[in-house]
Amino acid sequence: MSLNPQYEEIGKGFVQQYYALFDDPANRASVVNFYSATESFMTFEGHQIQGAPKILEKVQSLSFQKITRVITAVDSQPTFDGGVIINVLGRLKCDDDPPHAFSQVFTLKANANSFFVAHDIFRLNIHDSA
């Protein structure tokens, strides 16, 4: 397989679709459809999870309802197997918590005529100097 020339459009389109679902409490659980039952990994604030069923458990365990997100940058690169690596930088506010910067990295792996999230790393950019 070769580099996907549409990697920028794929990255930006994926991010828009993913966060539209994730940020809507009624549809949040449907983000699990982006993940493979066995071949997807998520690291959420340092906690690693494998497989769509466990990722769904994590998503459903999040206690916030309202989320407001501002995307600052979406940087994408093609991978040699036809996939796309996406780095997202932004700011989010959950319920009544103060806003925080965040970063999230996705690796989309080609699967027939579509993609699935093979890797997802999320981290709030909180610098604790204690």
N, CA, C and O atoms as a GROMACS GRO file, in nm:
protein
  520
    1MET      N    1   0.085  -0.118   0.000
    1MET     CA    2   0.000   0.000   0.000
    1MET      C    3   0.089   0.124   0.000
    1MET      O    4   0.206   0.117   0.038
    2SER      N    5   0.036   0.236  -0.042
    2SER     CA    6   0.117   0.357  -0.050
    2SER      C    7   0.056   0.469   0.032
    2SER      O    8  -0.049   0.454   0.095
    3LEU      N    9   0.124   0.582   0.030
    3LEU     CA   10   0.076   0.698   0.104
    3LEU      C   11  -0.056   0.747   0.048
    3LEU      O   12  -0.076   0.750  -0.074
    4ASN      N   13  -0.147   0.785   0.136
    4ASN     CA   14  -0.277   0.835   0.095
    4ASN      C   15  -0.266   0.986   0.069
    4ASN      O   16  -0.241   1.062   0.163
    5PRO      N   17  -0.285   1.030  -0.056
    5PRO     CA   18  -0.270   1.173  -0.086
    5PRO      C   19  -0.378   1.261  -0.021
    5PRO      O   20  -0.360   1.383  -0.013
    6GLN      N   21  -0.488   1.203   0.024
    6GLN     CA   22  -0.595   1.281   0.088
    6GLN      C   23  -0.582   1.286   0.239
    6GLN      O   24  -0.681   1.310   0.308
    7TYR      N   25  -0.462   1.263   0.293
    7TYR     CA   26  -0.444   1.253   0.438
    7TYR      C   27  -0.492   1.377   0.513
    7TYR      O   28  -0.548   1.365   0.621
    8GLU      N   29  -0.470   1.497   0.457
    8GLU     CA   30  -0.515   1.620   0.527
    8GLU      C   31  -0.667   1.624   0.537
    8GLU      O   32  -0.722   1.651   0.644
    9GLU      N   33  -0.736   1.598   0.427
    9GLU     CA   34  -0.882   1.600   0.426
    9GLU      C   35  -0.940   1.490   0.515
    9GLU      O   36  -1.038   1.511   0.586
   10ILE      N   37  -0.877   1.373   0.511
   10ILE     CA   38  -0.922   1.262   0.596
   10ILE      C   39  -0.906   1.300   0.742
   10ILE      O   40  -0.998   1.277   0.822
   11GLY      N   41  -0.793   1.357   0.779
   11GLY     CA   42  -0.768   1.396   0.918
   11GLY      C   43  -0.868   1.499   0.967
   11GLY      O   44  -0.927   1.482   1.073
   12LYS      N   45  -0.887   1.605   0.890
   12LYS     CA   46  -0.980   1.711   0.932
   12LYS      C   47  -1.124   1.662   0.935
   12LYS      O   48  -1.200   1.697   1.025
   13GLY      N   49  -1.162   1.581   0.837
   13GLY     CA   50  -1.298   1.526   0.834
   13GLY      C   51  -1.324   1.432   0.950
   13GLY      O   52  -1.431   1.435   1.011
   14PHE      N   53  -1.225   1.348   0.982
   14PHE     CA   54  -1.240   1.257   1.095
   14PHE      C   55  -1.257   1.334   1.225
   14PHE      O   56  -1.347   1.304   1.303
   15VAL      N   57  -1.172   1.433   1.249
   15VAL     CA   58  -1.178   1.510   1.373
   15VAL      C   59  -1.314   1.578   1.388
   15VAL      O   60  -1.372   1.576   1.496
   16GLN      N   61  -1.364   1.636   1.281
   16GLN     CA   62  -1.494   1.701   1.286
   16GLN      C   63  -1.604   1.601   1.322
   16GLN      O   64  -1.688   1.629   1.407
   17GLN      N   65  -1.602   1.486   1.257
   17GLN     CA   66  -1.705   1.384   1.282
   17GLN      C   67  -1.692   1.325   1.423
   17GLN      O   68  -1.792   1.307   1.492
   18TYR      N   69  -1.569   1.294   1.465
   18TYR     CA   70  -1.546   1.231   1.595
   18TYR      C   71  -1.594   1.322   1.708
   18TYR      O   72  -1.669   1.278   1.795
   19TYR      N   73  -1.551   1.448   1.707
   19TYR     CA   74  -1.588   1.538   1.817
   19TYR      C   75  -1.735   1.578   1.812
   19TYR      O   76  -1.793   1.607   1.917
   20ALA      N   77  -1.796   1.581   1.696
   20ALA     CA   78  -1.940   1.609   1.689
   20ALA      C   79  -2.018   1.501   1.765
   20ALA      O   80  -2.114   1.531   1.835
   21LEU      N   81  -1.975   1.376   1.751
   21LEU     CA   82  -2.040   1.266   1.825
   21LEU      C   83  -2.002   1.267   1.972
   21LEU      O   84  -2.088   1.257   2.060
   22PHE      N   85  -1.872   1.279   2.000
   22PHE     CA   86  -1.824   1.271   2.138
   22PHE      C   87  -1.881   1.383   2.225
   22PHE      O   88  -1.914   1.362   2.341
   23ASP      N   89  -1.893   1.502   2.168
   23ASP     CA   90  -1.936   1.618   2.246
   23ASP      C   91  -2.086   1.625   2.267
   23ASP      O   92  -2.135   1.712   2.339
   24ASP      N   93  -2.161   1.536   2.205
   24ASP     CA   94  -2.306   1.529   2.220
   24ASP      C   95  -2.339   1.412   2.314
   24ASP      O   96  -2.323   1.296   2.276
   25PRO      N   97  -2.384   1.441   2.437
   25PRO     CA   98  -2.410   1.332   2.533
   25PRO      C   99  -2.501   1.222   2.479
   25PRO      O  100  -2.485   1.106   2.515
   26ALA      N  101  -2.595   1.258   2.394
   26ALA     CA  102  -2.689   1.158   2.341
   26ALA      C  103  -2.622   1.063   2.242
   26ALA      O  104  -2.668   0.951   2.222
   27ASN      N  105  -2.513   1.108   2.180
   27ASN     CA  106  -2.445   1.026   2.078
   27ASN      C  107  -2.305   0.984   2.117
   27ASN      O  108  -2.237   0.916   2.040
   28ARG      N  109  -2.259   1.022   2.236
   28ARG     CA  110  -2.120   0.997   2.277
   28ARG      C  111  -2.080   0.850   2.263
   28ARG      O  112  -1.971   0.820   2.215
   29ALA      N  113  -2.166   0.760   2.305
   29ALA     CA  114  -2.131   0.617   2.302
   29ALA      C  115  -2.109   0.566   2.160
   29ALA      O  116  -2.042   0.464   2.140
   30SER      N  117  -2.163   0.635   2.061
   30SER     CA  118  -2.148   0.588   1.922
   30SER      C  119  -2.006   0.606   1.868
   30SER      O  120  -1.975   0.555   1.760
   31VAL      N  121  -1.920   0.678   1.939
   31VAL     CA  122  -1.780   0.688   1.892
   31VAL      C  123  -1.714   0.551   1.894
   31VAL      O  124  -1.611   0.532   1.828
   32VAL      N  125  -1.769   0.457   1.968
   32VAL     CA  126  -1.711   0.322   1.973
   32VAL      C  127  -1.708   0.259   1.834
   32VAL      O  128  -1.627   0.170   1.808
   33ASN      N  129  -1.794   0.304   1.744
   33ASN     CA  130  -1.798   0.250   1.608
   33ASN      C  131  -1.672   0.284   1.528
   33ASN      O  132  -1.649   0.224   1.423
   34PHE      N  133  -1.593   0.379   1.574
   34PHE     CA  134  -1.467   0.413   1.507
   34PHE      C  135  -1.356   0.314   1.543
   34PHE      O  136  -1.252   0.311   1.477
   35TYR      N  137  -1.377   0.233   1.645
   35TYR     CA  138  -1.272   0.146   1.699
   35TYR      C  139  -1.296   0.000   1.660
   35TYR      O  140  -1.409  -0.042   1.636
   36SER      N  141  -1.187  -0.077   1.656
   36SER     CA  142  -1.193  -0.220   1.631
   36SER      C  143  -1.219  -0.294   1.763
   36SER      O  144  -1.174  -0.250   1.869
   37ALA      N  145  -1.289  -0.403   1.754
   37ALA     CA  146  -1.318  -0.483   1.874
   37ALA      C  147  -1.191  -0.532   1.943
   37ALA      O  148  -1.188  -0.546   2.065
   38THR      N  149  -1.086  -0.557   1.865
   38THR     CA  150  -0.963  -0.613   1.923
   38THR      C  151  -0.837  -0.535   1.889
   38THR      O  152  -0.739  -0.542   1.964
   39GLU      N  153  -0.835  -0.462   1.778
   39GLU     CA  154  -0.711  -0.401   1.728
   39GLU      C  155  -0.699  -0.252   1.757
   39GLU      O  156  -0.617  -0.185   1.693
   40SER      N  157  -0.776  -0.198   1.848
   40SER     CA  158  -0.768  -0.056   1.882
   40SER      C  159  -0.715  -0.038   2.024
   40SER      O  160  -0.747  -0.115   2.114
   41PHE      N  161  -0.633   0.064   2.039
   41PHE     CA  162  -0.581   0.102   2.170
   41PHE      C  163  -0.620   0.246   2.200
   41PHE      O  164  -0.621   0.330   2.111
   42MET      N  165  -0.651   0.272   2.326
   42MET     CA  166  -0.675   0.408   2.373
   42MET      C  167  -0.593   0.427   2.499
   42MET      O  168  -0.591   0.341   2.587
   43THR      N  169  -0.526   0.541   2.508
   43THR     CA  170  -0.464   0.582   2.632
   43THR      C  171  -0.532   0.711   2.672
   43THR      O  172  -0.521   0.812   2.603
   44PHE      N  173  -0.604   0.707   2.784
   44PHE     CA  174  -0.681   0.822   2.832
   44PHE      C  175  -0.621   0.867   2.964
   44PHE      O  176  -0.634   0.799   3.065
   45GLU      N  177  -0.555   0.981   2.961
   45GLU     CA  178  -0.491   1.035   3.082
   45GLU      C  179  -0.398   0.930   3.145
   45GLU      O  180  -0.396   0.915   3.267
   46GLY      N  181  -0.321   0.858   3.062
   46GLY     CA  182  -0.223   0.763   3.111
   46GLY      C  183  -0.275   0.622   3.134
   46GLY      O  184  -0.196   0.532   3.164
   47HIS      N  185  -0.406   0.602   3.122
   47HIS     CA  186  -0.466   0.470   3.143
   47HIS      C  187  -0.487   0.403   3.008
   47HIS      O  188  -0.563   0.453   2.926
   48GLN      N  189  -0.421   0.290   2.984
   48GLN     CA  190  -0.430   0.222   2.855
   48GLN      C  191  -0.541   0.119   2.852
   48GLN      O  192  -0.560   0.043   2.947
   49ILE      N  193  -0.615   0.118   2.740
   49ILE     CA  194  -0.730   0.031   2.720
   49ILE      C  195  -0.717  -0.032   2.581
   49ILE      O  196  -0.670   0.033   2.488
   50GLN      N  197  -0.758  -0.156   2.568
   50GLN     CA  198  -0.755  -0.222   2.437
   50GLN      C  199  -0.892  -0.275   2.400
   50GLN      O  200  -0.959  -0.339   2.482
   51GLY      N  201  -0.933  -0.248   2.277
   51GLY     CA  202  -1.056  -0.304   2.221
   51GLY      C  203  -1.178  -0.216   2.243
   51GLY      O  204  -1.193  -0.151   2.346
   52ALA      N  205  -1.265  -0.217   2.142
   52ALA     CA  206  -1.385  -0.132   2.146
   52ALA      C  207  -1.472  -0.154   2.269
   52ALA      O  208  -1.521  -0.055   2.324
   53PRO      N  209  -1.494  -0.277   2.317
   53PRO     CA  210  -1.579  -0.292   2.436
   53PRO      C  211  -1.524  -0.218   2.558
   53PRO      O  212  -1.600  -0.154   2.631
   54LYS      N  213  -1.394  -0.227   2.581
   54LYS     CA  214  -1.332  -0.158   2.696
   54LYS      C  215  -1.329  -0.008   2.674
   54LYS      O  216  -1.345   0.069   2.769
   55ILE      N  217  -1.309   0.035   2.550
   55ILE     CA  218  -1.311   0.178   2.518
   55ILE      C  219  -1.451   0.233   2.544
   55ILE      O  220  -1.465   0.343   2.597
   56LEU      N  221  -1.554   0.159   2.506
   56LEU     CA  222  -1.691   0.202   2.533
   56LEU      C  223  -1.715   0.215   2.683
   56LEU      O  224  -1.776   0.312   2.728
   57GLU      N  225  -1.666   0.120   2.762
   57GLU     CA  226  -1.679   0.130   2.908
   57GLU      C  227  -1.617   0.259   2.958
   57GLU      O  228  -1.676   0.328   3.042
   58LYS      N  229  -1.499   0.293   2.908
   58LYS     CA  230  -1.431   0.416   2.951
   58LYS      C  231  -1.512   0.538   2.913
   58LYS      O  232  -1.534   0.627   2.996
   59VAL      N  233  -1.558   0.544   2.790
   59VAL     CA  234  -1.636   0.659   2.743
   59VAL      C  235  -1.763   0.675   2.826
   59VAL      O  236  -1.800   0.786   2.863
   60GLN      N  237  -1.829   0.564   2.857
   60GLN     CA  238  -1.953   0.570   2.935
   60GLN      C  239  -1.928   0.603   3.082
   60GLN      O  240  -2.020   0.646   3.152
   61SER      N  241  -1.806   0.584   3.129
   61SER     CA  242  -1.775   0.614   3.269
   61SER      C  243  -1.744   0.761   3.293
   61SER      O  244  -1.737   0.805   3.408
   62LEU      N  245  -1.726   0.838   3.187
   62LEU     CA  246  -1.694   0.980   3.202
   62LEU      C  247  -1.815   1.051   3.262
   62LEU      O  248  -1.927   1.035   3.215
   63SER      N  249  -1.791   1.130   3.366
   63SER     CA  250  -1.902   1.185   3.443
   63SER      C  251  -1.958   1.316   3.389
   63SER      O  252  -2.068   1.355   3.428
   64PHE      N  253  -1.887   1.384   3.302
   64PHE     CA  254  -1.938   1.512   3.253
   64PHE      C  255  -2.049   1.492   3.151
   64PHE      O  256  -2.057   1.388   3.085
   65GLN      N  257  -2.135   1.592   3.139
   65GLN     CA  258  -2.241   1.590   3.039
   65GLN      C  259  -2.214   1.690   2.927
   65GLN      O  260  -2.211   1.654   2.809
   66LYS      N  261  -2.193   1.815   2.966
   66LYS     CA  262  -2.173   1.921   2.868
   66LYS      C  263  -2.024   1.939   2.840
   66LYS      O  264  -1.943   1.945   2.932
   67ILE      N  265  -1.990   1.947   2.714
   67ILE     CA  266  -1.852   1.973   2.676
   67ILE      C  267  -1.850   2.078   2.565
   67ILE      O  268  -1.923   2.068   2.467
   68THR      N  269  -1.766   2.176   2.584
   68THR     CA  270  -1.744   2.280   2.484
   68THR      C  271  -1.600   2.269   2.441
   68THR      O  272  -1.509   2.271   2.524
   69ARG      N  273  -1.577   2.259   2.310
   69ARG     CA  274  -1.442   2.234   2.260
   69ARG      C  275  -1.407   2.336   2.152
   69ARG      O  276  -1.489   2.368   2.066
   70VAL      N  277  -1.284   2.386   2.159
   70VAL     CA  278  -1.230   2.472   2.054
   70VAL      C  279  -1.105   2.402   2.002
   70VAL      O  280  -1.012   2.374   2.077
   71ILE      N  281  -1.104   2.375   1.873
   71ILE     CA  282  -0.988   2.311   1.810
   71ILE      C  283  -0.894   2.420   1.761
   71ILE      O  284  -0.934   2.507   1.683
   72THR      N  285  -0.769   2.416   1.807
   72THR     CA  286  -0.668   2.513   1.768
   72THR      C  287  -0.595   2.468   1.642
   72THR      O  288  -0.570   2.549   1.552
   73ALA      N  289  -0.560   2.340   1.635
   73ALA     CA  290  -0.485   2.288   1.520
   73ALA      C  291  -0.514   2.140   1.501
   73ALA      O  292  -0.535   2.066   1.596
   74VAL      N  293  -0.516   2.100   1.374
   74VAL     CA  294  -0.524   1.959   1.335
   74VAL      C  295  -0.411   1.936   1.236
   74VAL      O  296  -0.412   1.990   1.125
   75ASP      N  297  -0.313   1.856   1.276
   75ASP     CA  298  -0.200   1.824   1.190
   75ASP      C  299  -0.208   1.676   1.156
   75ASP      O  300  -0.223   1.592   1.244
   76SER      N  301  -0.196   1.644   1.028
   76SER     CA  302  -0.206   1.506   0.983
   76SER      C  303  -0.084   1.468   0.901
   76SER      O  304  -0.022   1.552   0.835
   77GLN      N  305  -0.051   1.339   0.905
   77GLN     CA  306   0.055   1.283   0.822
   77GLN      C  307   0.008   1.150   0.768
   77GLN      O  308  -0.065   1.077   0.837
   78PRO      N  309   0.048   1.115   0.644
   78PRO     CA  310   0.014   0.983   0.592
   78PRO      C  311   0.109   0.878   0.651
   78PRO      O  312   0.222   0.909   0.687
   79THR      N  313   0.061   0.755   0.661
   79THR     CA  314   0.148   0.645   0.700
   79THR      C  315   0.172   0.557   0.578
   79THR      O  316   0.095   0.562   0.482
   80PHE      N  317   0.277   0.479   0.580
   80PHE     CA  318   0.314   0.400   0.463
   80PHE      C  319   0.219   0.285   0.435
   80PHE      O  320   0.228   0.223   0.329
   81ASP      N  321   0.129   0.255   0.526
   81ASP     CA  322   0.031   0.148   0.502
   81ASP      C  323  -0.105   0.204   0.459
   81ASP      O  324  -0.205   0.132   0.461
   82GLY      N  325  -0.109   0.333   0.420
   82GLY     CA  326  -0.233   0.394   0.373
   82GLY      C  327  -0.316   0.460   0.481
   82GLY      O  328  -0.424   0.512   0.454
   83GLY      N  329  -0.267   0.459   0.604
   83GLY     CA  330  -0.338   0.521   0.715
   83GLY      C  331  -0.302   0.667   0.733
   83GLY      O  332  -0.235   0.727   0.649
   84VAL      N  333  -0.349   0.724   0.843
   84VAL     CA  334  -0.328   0.865   0.872
   84VAL      C  335  -0.303   0.882   1.022
   84VAL      O  336  -0.374   0.825   1.104
   85ILE      N  337  -0.201   0.961   1.056
   85ILE     CA  338  -0.177   1.001   1.195
   85ILE      C  339  -0.230   1.143   1.209
   85ILE      O  340  -0.201   1.229   1.125
   86ILE      N  341  -0.307   1.167   1.314
   86ILE     CA  342  -0.370   1.298   1.336
   86ILE      C  343  -0.334   1.347   1.476
   86ILE      O  344  -0.352   1.276   1.574
   87ASN      N  345  -0.284   1.469   1.484
   87ASN     CA  346  -0.256   1.533   1.612
   87ASN      C  347  -0.351   1.652   1.628
   87ASN      O  348  -0.358   1.740   1.542
   88VAL      N  349  -0.426   1.652   1.738
   88VAL     CA  350  -0.524   1.758   1.764
   88VAL      C  351  -0.480   1.836   1.886
   88VAL      O  352  -0.445   1.778   1.989
   89LEU      N  353  -0.483   1.967   1.874
   89LEU     CA  354  -0.453   2.057   1.984
   89LEU      C  355  -0.574   2.147   2.003
   89LEU      O  356  -0.628   2.201   1.907
   90GLY      N  357  -0.616   2.162   2.128
   90GLY     CA  358  -0.734   2.245   2.151
   90GLY      C  359  -0.755   2.277   2.298
   90GLY      O  360  -0.668   2.257   2.382
   91ARG      N  361  -0.876   2.328   2.325
   91ARG     CA  362  -0.917   2.366   2.459
   91ARG      C  363  -1.057   2.312   2.480
   91ARG      O  364  -1.142   2.322   2.391
   92LEU      N  365  -1.081   2.256   2.598
   92LEU     CA  366  -1.215   2.207   2.626
   92LEU      C  367  -1.260   2.247   2.766
   92LEU      O  368  -1.179   2.270   2.856
   93LYS      N  369  -1.391   2.255   2.779
   93LYS     CA  370  -1.454   2.290   2.907
   93LYS      C  371  -1.566   2.189   2.929
   93LYS      O  372  -1.655   2.174   2.846
   94CYS      N  373  -1.560   2.120   3.043
   94CYS     CA  374  -1.660   2.020   3.078
   94CYS      C  375  -1.746   2.071   3.192
   94CYS      O  376  -1.694   2.113   3.296
   95ASP      N  377  -1.877   2.067   3.172
   95ASP     CA  378  -1.972   2.112   3.273
   95ASP      C  379  -1.930   2.248   3.328
   95ASP      O  380  -1.914   2.343   3.251
   96ASP      N  381  -1.911   2.259   3.460
   96ASP     CA  382  -1.874   2.387   3.521
   96ASP      C  383  -1.725   2.395   3.554
   96ASP      O  384  -1.683   2.487   3.624
   97ASP      N  385  -1.645   2.300   3.506
   97ASP     CA  386  -1.500   2.302   3.530
   97ASP      C  387  -1.436   2.415   3.450
   97ASP      O  388  -1.491   2.459   3.349
   98PRO      N  389  -1.319   2.461   3.494
   98PRO     CA  390  -1.249   2.562   3.415
   98PRO      C  391  -1.200   2.502   3.284
   98PRO      O  392  -1.180   2.380   3.277
   99PRO      N  393  -1.180   2.583   3.180
   99PRO     CA  394  -1.130   2.530   3.053
   99PRO      C  395  -0.985   2.481   3.067
   99PRO      O  396  -0.907   2.536   3.144
  100HIS      N  397  -0.951   2.376   2.991
  100HIS     CA  398  -0.816   2.321   2.990
  100HIS      C  399  -0.772   2.295   2.847
  100HIS      O  400  -0.852   2.257   2.762
  101ALA      N  401  -0.643   2.316   2.823
  101ALA     CA  402  -0.586   2.276   2.694
  101ALA      C  403  -0.579   2.123   2.692
  101ALA      O  404  -0.565   2.059   2.796
  102PHE      N  405  -0.589   2.067   2.572
  102PHE     CA  406  -0.577   1.922   2.558
  102PHE      C  407  -0.504   1.890   2.429
  102PHE      O  408  -0.497   1.972   2.337
  103SER      N  409  -0.451   1.769   2.424
  103SER     CA  410  -0.397   1.717   2.300
  103SER      C  411  -0.448   1.575   2.283
  103SER      O  412  -0.467   1.502   2.380
  104GLN      N  413  -0.469   1.537   2.159
  104GLN     CA  414  -0.516   1.403   2.128
  104GLN      C  415  -0.452   1.359   1.996
  104GLN      O  416  -0.450   1.435   1.899
  105VAL      N  417  -0.402   1.238   1.995
  105VAL     CA  418  -0.340   1.182   1.876
  105VAL      C  419  -0.418   1.058   1.836
  105VAL      O  420  -0.445   0.971   1.918
  106PHE      N  421  -0.453   1.050   1.707
  106PHE     CA  422  -0.521   0.934   1.651
  106PHE      C  423  -0.434   0.874   1.541
  106PHE      O  424  -0.370   0.947   1.466
  107THR      N  425  -0.433   0.743   1.532
  107THR     CA  426  -0.379   0.675   1.415
  107THR      C  427  -0.496   0.602   1.351
  107THR      O  428  -0.554   0.511   1.410
  108LEU      N  429  -0.528   0.642   1.228
  108LEU     CA  430  -0.633   0.574   1.153
  108LEU      C  431  -0.567   0.468   1.066
  108LEU      O  432  -0.471   0.497   0.994
  109LYS      N  433  -0.617   0.349   1.071
  109LYS     CA  434  -0.564   0.239   0.990
  109LYS      C  435  -0.664   0.208   0.880
  109LYS      O  436  -0.784   0.198   0.904
  110ALA      N  437  -0.612   0.194   0.758
  110ALA     CA  438  -0.698   0.163   0.644
  110ALA      C  439  -0.757   0.024   0.661
  110ALA      O  440  -0.688  -0.070   0.702
  111ASN      N  441  -0.886   0.011   0.629
  111ASN     CA  442  -0.958  -0.116   0.640
  111ASN      C  443  -1.056  -0.121   0.524
  111ASN      O  444  -1.165  -0.064   0.532
  112ALA      N  445  -1.018  -0.190   0.417
  112ALA     CA  446  -1.099  -0.195   0.293
  112ALA      C  447  -1.116  -0.052   0.241
  112ALA      O  448  -1.018   0.013   0.207
  113ASN      N  449  -1.239  -0.003   0.234
  113ASN     CA  450  -1.264   0.132   0.182
  113ASN      C  451  -1.289   0.235   0.291
  113ASN      O  452  -1.344   0.342   0.265
  114SER      N  453  -1.248   0.203   0.414
  114SER     CA  454  -1.268   0.297   0.524
  114SER      C  455  -1.148   0.291   0.618
  114SER      O  456  -1.043   0.239   0.582
  115PHE      N  457  -1.165   0.345   0.738
  115PHE     CA  458  -1.059   0.349   0.838
  115PHE      C  459  -1.117   0.311   0.973
  115PHE      O  460  -1.238   0.322   0.995
  116PHE      N  461  -1.030   0.267   1.063
  116PHE     CA  462  -1.068   0.255   1.203
  116PHE      C  463  -0.957   0.316   1.286
  116PHE      O  464  -0.844   0.328   1.240
  117VAL      N  465  -0.990   0.355   1.410
  117VAL     CA  466  -0.892   0.413   1.500
  117VAL      C  467  -0.811   0.299   1.559
  117VAL      O  468  -0.862   0.218   1.637
  118ALA      N  469  -0.684   0.293   1.522
  118ALA     CA  470  -0.596   0.190   1.577
  118ALA      C  471  -0.535   0.237   1.709
  118ALA      O  472  -0.514   0.157   1.800
  119HIS      N  473  -0.505   0.368   1.717
  119HIS     CA  474  -0.444   0.425   1.837
  119HIS      C  475  -0.508   0.560   1.866
  119HIS      O  476  -0.533   0.639   1.775
  120ASP      N  477  -0.532   0.586   1.993
  120ASP     CA  478  -0.594   0.712   2.039
  120ASP      C  479  -0.529   0.746   2.173
  120ASP      O  480  -0.542   0.670   2.270
  121ILE      N  481  -0.461   0.859   2.178
  121ILE     CA  482  -0.396   0.903   2.302
  121ILE      C  483  -0.452   1.041   2.337
  121ILE      O  484  -0.439   1.136   2.260
  122PHE      N  485  -0.514   1.051   2.454
  122PHE     CA  486  -0.574   1.178   2.500
  122PHE      C  487  -0.506   1.221   2.629
  122PHE      O  488  -0.481   1.140   2.719
  123ARG      N  489  -0.478   1.351   2.637
  123ARG     CA  490  -0.419   1.405   2.760
  123ARG      C  491  -0.459   1.552   2.774
  123ARG      O  492  -0.446   1.632   2.682
  124LEU      N  493  -0.508   1.586   2.895
  124LEU     CA  494  -0.525   1.727   2.929
  124LEU      C  495  -0.386   1.784   2.950
  124LEU      O  496  -0.300   1.717   3.007
  125ASN      N  497  -0.365   1.906   2.906
  125ASN     CA  498  -0.233   1.969   2.918
  125ASN      C  499  -0.230   2.050   3.047
  125ASN      O  500  -0.233   2.173   3.046
  126ILE      N  501  -0.224   1.977   3.157
  126ILE     CA  502  -0.218   2.037   3.291
  126ILE      C  503  -0.079   2.014   3.344
  126ILE      O  504  -0.033   1.900   3.352
  127HIS      N  505  -0.012   2.122   3.379
  127HIS     CA  506   0.124   2.112   3.430
  127HIS      C  507   0.119   2.124   3.581
  127HIS      O  508   0.096   2.232   3.636
  128ASP      N  509   0.142   2.014   3.646
  128ASP     CA  510   0.139   2.009   3.792
  128ASP      C  511   0.281   2.020   3.843
  128ASP      O  512   0.361   1.928   3.825
  129SER      N  513   0.314   2.131   3.906
  129SER     CA  514   0.454   2.153   3.949
  129SER      C  515   0.478   2.105   4.091
  129SER      O  516   0.586   2.128   4.145
  130ALA      N  517   0.382   2.039   4.152
  130ALA     CA  518   0.399   1.993   4.291
  130ALA      C  519   0.489   1.874   4.300
  130ALA      O  520   0.514   1.823   4.409
   0.00000   0.00000   0.00000
